């Protein structure tokens, strides 16, 4: 299951995504955590110290390797240089699976210990000084989008992505890659403004969306969120002494998280799991192709010098049963 956490900057989406990742790991569910926010904080939220977080390999730096591996023997893609972030898989492409080992994971994944359990962590890499004036930060998350396009995941296999803040997630088609999107909203006008934007965009593409109210301090905050988000409001989270201690670098065992917050995480897990029955791989593949053709026409063809529409395999539908060739 592919799960996104979105929200405005400062809403607490990274904290909530890290708690959900810890919950899944404690439940012995295979989970890959992905920090797709250019402000890289997910590693620290999962307990890495500053040096460990800084040492995480940047997926963006491994883009040539990622492209070459995923291209496989796909005859529609004669070279990895012609692949862009939206290139869809086809016959001969190599696919990624949550529990496997492969060269992409070898280069990009680090295992994070979480109270005796573990999660795999991937990070786009930060926007560095060398990128200033020469790179759009949306290009930094291209490696994540390409991997999601080639990912085959099943029930009780989770990929949890901490997304770019605000509505910037719509700068590409990556927002359509998820089985469930949890939008973290504070009980303020700014907090729900991103919800309204996301709801409008998501509706056109059938993107499942639920709101997680954060920093809710009382009945008035709860009533405000219910009035503004209606049935989309799933759960609310208030102050957490456990989170405050973790942010100070003094974490207690995860089993000591407040019961009300543990119940909120259970609700997220149940909601995400229920989305499995609504999966539509044909629509998923169709949307993937839609954004690829859109990017090909607007900038991809000019950048690569080839007709990227030719990369689309009209007979291929990504699914749990899709075959992938073995590495040579």
C-alpha positions in Angstrom: 0.0 0.0 0.0 1.3 3.4 -1.0 0.5 6.1 1.6 1.2 9.8 1.3 1.4 12.4 4.1 0.8 16.0 2.9 0.0 19.3 4.5 1.3 22.8 4.8 4.8 23.5 6.3 4.7 23.2 10.0 1.5 21.2 10.1 3.2 18.2 11.6 3.0 15.9 8.6 6.6 14.6 9.1 5.9 13.9 12.8 2.6 12.1 11.9 4.2 10.1 9.1 7.0 9.0 11.4 4.6 7.9 14.0 2.6 5.9 11.4 5.9 4.3 10.2 6.8 3.4 13.8 3.3 1.9 14.3 3.6 -0.2 11.2 7.0 -1.4 12.2 5.8 -2.3 15.7 2.9 -4.2 14.0 5.6 -6.2 12.1 4.4 -4.9 8.8 7.1 -4.5 6.1 7.5 -0.8 5.5 9.6 1.5 3.3 9.7 5.1 4.5 10.5 7.8 1.9 11.5 11.4 2.6 10.3 13.2 -0.5 10.3 16.6 1.2 13.2 18.8 0.1 13.5 19.8 3.8 14.8 16.5 5.0 13.4 15.8 8.5 12.0 12.3 8.4 15.3 10.6 9.4 15.5 12.7 12.5 11.8 12.1 13.3 12.6 8.4 13.1 15.4 8.8 15.7 18.5 9.3 13.6 21.0 11.8 15.0 22.3 14.7 12.9 25.3 12.8 11.5 23.3 9.7 10.6 20.6 11.8 8.9 23.2 13.7 6.9 24.8 10.4 5.8 21.6 9.1 4.2 22.2 8.4 0.5 20.4 10.8 -1.8 18.1 9.1 -4.3 18.7 12.0 -6.7 22.4 11.3 -6.8 21.6 7.7 -7.8 19.3 8.6 -10.7 21.5 7.1 -13.4 21.6 3.8 -11.6 17.9 3.8 -10.9 17.0 4.5 -14.5 19.4 1.9 -15.8 18.0 -0.8 -13.5 14.3 0.0 -14.1 14.7 0.2 -17.8 15.7 -3.5 -17.9 15.2 -4.9 -21.4 12.3 -2.7 -22.3 12.6 -2.4 -26.1 10.7 0.9 -26.1 13.4 2.6 -24.0 16.7 2.3 -26.0 18.7 4.2 -23.4 18.4 5.2 -19.7 19.3 8.8 -20.7 16.0 9.1 -22.4 14.0 8.2 -19.3 12.3 11.0 -17.4 10.6 11.0 -14.0 7.3 10.0 -15.4 8.5 7.2 -17.7 6.1 4.3 -17.2 7.1 0.6 -17.1 6.4 -1.7 -20.0 7.2 -5.3 -21.1 10.9 -5.9 -20.1 11.0 -3.2 -17.4 12.3 -4.2 -14.0 9.8 -3.6 -11.2 10.4 -2.9 -7.5 8.8 -4.9 -4.7 8.7 -3.9 -1.0 10.4 -6.9 0.6 13.1 -7.7 -2.0 16.7 -6.8 -2.3 17.9 -5.1 -5.5 20.6 -2.7 -6.7 18.3 0.3 -6.2 17.7 -0.5 -2.6 21.4 -1.4 -2.1 22.3 2.2 -3.3 19.4 4.1 -1.7 18.0 2.3 1.3 19.2 2.4 4.9 17.7 0.4 7.7 16.5 2.3 10.7 16.2 0.5 14.1 12.9 1.3 15.8 12.7 -0.2 19.3 13.8 -3.6 18.1 11.8 -3.5 14.9 13.0 -1.8 11.7 12.0 0.2 8.7 13.8 0.8 5.4 14.4 4.5 4.8 15.0 6.3 1.5 15.5 10.1 1.0 15.5 12.3 -2.1 18.4 14.3 -0.7 18.4 17.9 0.2 18.5 20.9 -2.1 22.1 21.9 -1.9 24.1 25.0 -2.6 25.3 23.5 -5.9 21.7 23.3 -7.0 21.0 27.0 -6.6 20.3 28.7 -9.9 20.6 25.5 -11.9 18.0 23.1 -10.7 14.3 23.1 -9.9 13.7 21.4 -6.6 10.9 19.4 -8.2 13.5 17.6 -10.2 15.1 16.4 -7.0 12.0 14.2 -6.3 12.0 12.7 -9.8 13.8 9.6 -8.5 10.9 9.0 -6.1 8.3 9.3 -8.8 10.2 7.0 -11.1 10.5 4.4 -8.4 6.8 4.7 -7.5 5.9 4.2 -11.2 7.7 0.9 -11.1 6.6 -0.3 -7.7 4.5 -3.4 -7.1 3.1 -3.6 -3.6 0.6 -5.8 -1.9 -1.7 -5.8 1.1 0.1 -5.3 4.4 3.2 -4.1 2.5 3.6 -0.3 3.0 5.5 2.5 1.4 4.9 5.7 3.4 6.0 8.9 1.7 6.5 12.3 3.5 5.6 14.6 0.7 6.7 18.2 -0.2 4.8 20.8 1.9 1.8 22.6 0.6 0.3 22.2 -2.8 3.7 21.8 -4.5 3.0 18.0 -4.7 0.8 18.9 -7.7 3.8 20.1 -9.7 4.0 16.5 -11.0 1.7 13.5 -11.3 3.1 11.9 -8.1 0.0 12.8 -6.1 -1.9 10.2 -8.1 0.5 7.4 -7.1 -1.1 6.6 -3.7 -3.8 4.3 -2.4 -4.5 6.8 0.4 -3.4 10.3 1.1 -3.5 11.6 4.7 -3.6 15.4 4.8 -2.4 16.8 8.1 -4.3 20.0 9.0 -4.1 22.4 11.9 -7.4 24.0 13.1 -6.6 27.3 11.4 -7.6 29.0 8.2 -4.2 28.4 6.7 -4.3 24.8 7.9 -7.5 24.1 6.0 -6.5 26.2 2.9 -4.2 23.4 1.7 -6.9 20.9 2.3 -9.3 22.8 0.0 -6.6 23.0 -2.7 -5.8 19.3 -2.4 -9.4 18.3 -2.3 -10.1 20.1 -5.6 -7.2 18.6 -7.4 -7.6 15.2 -6.0 -11.3 15.0 -6.9 -10.5 15.1 -10.6 -8.2 12.1 -10.4 -10.1 10.0 -7.9 -7.3 10.3 -5.3 -8.6 9.0 -1.9 -8.1 11.7 0.8 -8.6 11.8 4.6 -7.8 14.6 7.0 -5.8 14.1 10.2 -6.4 17.0 12.5 -3.2 18.0 14.4 -2.5 20.3 17.3 -6.2 20.0 18.4 -6.5 21.5 21.9 -10.2 21.3 22.6 -13.8 21.1 21.4 -13.6 24.4 19.5 -10.7 23.2 17.4 -12.5 20.0 16.7 -15.7 21.8 15.7 -13.7 24.0 13.4 -12.1 21.1 11.6 -15.4 19.3 11.3 -17.1 22.3 9.8 -14.3 22.9 7.3 -13.5 19.3 6.3 -16.7 17.4 6.9 -16.6 13.7 6.4 -13.0 13.8 5.3 -11.9 14.3 8.9 -10.7 10.9 10.1 -9.0 11.5 13.4 -7.4 14.3 15.5 -4.2 14.4 17.4 -3.4 16.7 20.3 -0.3 17.3 22.4 2.0 14.4 23.0 4.6 14.3 25.7 6.1 11.3 23.9 6.6 13.3 20.8 8.0 16.2 22.7 10.6 13.9 24.5 11.5 12.4 21.1 12.1 15.8 19.6 14.4 16.6 22.5 16.4 13.4 21.7 15.1 11.6 24.8 12.6 9.1 23.3 10.8 6.6 25.4 9.8 3.2 24.1 7.1 3.5 21.4 4.9 1.3 23.6 4.6 4.3 25.9 2.9 6.6 23.3 -0.3 7.9 24.7 -3.3 5.6 24.3 -5.4 8.2 22.5 -2.6 8.7 19.9 -2.1 4.9 19.5 -5.8 4.7 18.7 -5.4 7.4 16.1 -2.6 5.5 14.4 -4.8 2.3 14.5 -7.5 4.3 12.7 -5.0 5.4 10.0 -3.8 1.8 9.6 -7.4 0.5 9.3 -8.3 3.2 6.7 -5.2 2.5 4.6 -5.8 -1.2 4.7 -9.4 -0.8 3.6 -8.3 1.1 0.5 -6.8 -2.1 -0.8 -10.2 -3.3 -1.9 -10.7 -0.2 -4.1 -7.4 -0.5 -6.0 -7.8 0.0 -9.8 -4.5 -0.9 -11.5 -5.8 0.0 -14.9 -6.7 3.6 -13.8 -3.4 3.8 -12.0 -1.5 2.9 -15.2 -3.7 5.2 -17.3 -2.9 8.2 -15.0 0.7 7.3 -15.1 0.7 7.5 -18.9 -1.4 10.7 -18.9 1.2 12.6 -16.9 4.0 11.1 -18.9 2.5 12.2 -22.2 1.8 15.7 -20.7 5.4 16.1 -19.6 6.7 14.7 -22.9 4.9 17.4 -24.8 5.6 20.3 -22.5 9.3 19.7 -21.9 10.5 16.1 -22.0 10.8 15.7 -25.8 12.8 18.9 -26.1 15.1 17.9 -23.2 15.8 14.4 -24.3 15.7 14.9 -28.1 13.4 11.9 -28.6 9.7 11.2 -28.8 8.9 10.1 -25.3 5.4 9.0 -26.3 7.0 6.0 -27.9 8.0 4.7 -24.4 4.3 3.9 -23.6 3.5 0.2 -23.9 -0.3 0.2 -24.7 -0.6 -3.4 -23.7 1.0 -3.2 -20.3 -0.9 -2.7 -17.0 1.0 -2.5 -13.8 -0.4 -5.0 -11.2 0.7 -7.3 -8.4 0.9 -10.1 -10.9 3.1 -8.1 -13.4 6.3 -10.0 -14.3 9.7 -8.5 -14.0 12.9 -9.9 -15.6 15.7 -11.0 -13.4 18.8 -8.8 -13.2 21.5 -10.0 -15.5 
